[in-house]
């Protein structure tokens, strides 16, 4: 499938579980009015294709990549999409801080960033500090299986003044100190982070009534199975209600 009159009118392309999804490469490259590109579990080396697809800035605003064979090469190519506002990287374990930094430096309109790092530990404080530095318009940041510390979380909460949602799930480095670090600056949702005890979440709510804490903490005696859905971890949190003054 190649470029043509019909292709040029496409605004959204979504490919799922295709064995040879690369055959749509020319079509994607020829979709001059494309605004949304979603690729889910399509086999093949997309590092070779995405640079060709993003040679010209199409004005694309949304990209989802899930369980795709992509690395920093693909992220560097995506960074050429200066109109990008929404980026989801789900279980792309070859993507690192380097690629995330390229995105942050060049995609200044980024509003929503979702990263499921799959415990690969290749994205962390370094990449998130770049997001804090360059993504002033960021409204939503979701980190699953990523291990940020107070180093990046404090700067994110300080620099990203438009941040409305910060969600962390399965972060091994996230505990009570990290929770306290950002609690004074933004609402939080915490899920399955073993370093956070329920007592800390209740304490934060008691001392700052305006804070909305939604925490699914893992106490020492509790054991939970992680349930996954398309796009990341299924949310099964316990909400801590507001306390009356």
C-alpha positions, 0 to 999 in steps of 0.5 A: 500500500503506497501513497495516493489520494485516499491515503493523503486524507487519512488522519488516524492510523491504528495497526494491531498484531500484524506479522508484516506491518512494515508493508504499511510504511509507505502508506504512513509516510504518505499520509500528509494529514496524519494526526494519530499513529498507533502501533500495537504488537506489530512484528519487524524492525521498526527502527528502519521504518520510523525514520523514513516516516518522520522525514517530513513533519506531518503535524502528527500530535499523537503516537502510541507504540506498544510491544514494538521493536523500537529503540532510541533510533526510532525515538530520535526520529519521532522527535522530529515531529514538533507538533507531538502532544501525546506519546505512549511507550508501552513495553519498548525495553530498548528505549533509553534516557537518550531517546527520551531526552531527544523527545523532550528537547524537540517536542516542546508541545508534549502534554501527555507522556506514558511510559511502561518501562517493563522494569528494564531500568533504561529510563529513569532520572536522567531522561525525566530531568530532561522532560522537566527541563523542556516539557513545560506544557506537560499535563499528564505523566504516567510511569509504570515499571520506571524507577524515579527518585526525589532527584527527578520527581522534585524537579518535575513537580517544580518545573511542570506547572501545568501538571494535572496528573502524576501516576506511578506504578510498580516503582521500586525506588519510590517510597515515603521520601519520594511521596513526601517530596512531591506531595506539597506540589501536586496531586498523586496516584501511587500503585504497588510501590513497596516503599510507600506505607499506607500510614504515610498516605493518611498522614499527608492527607491529614496535614494537607487537606487539599491534597488528593491522594489515591494510593494502592500501597503494598503492605508487607503482609499483602501479596497482589497479582499484577493485572495488565490491560492494553496500554499498561497496568490495570488500575485497581487502586484504593482511594483515600477520601478527603478529610473534613477540616 
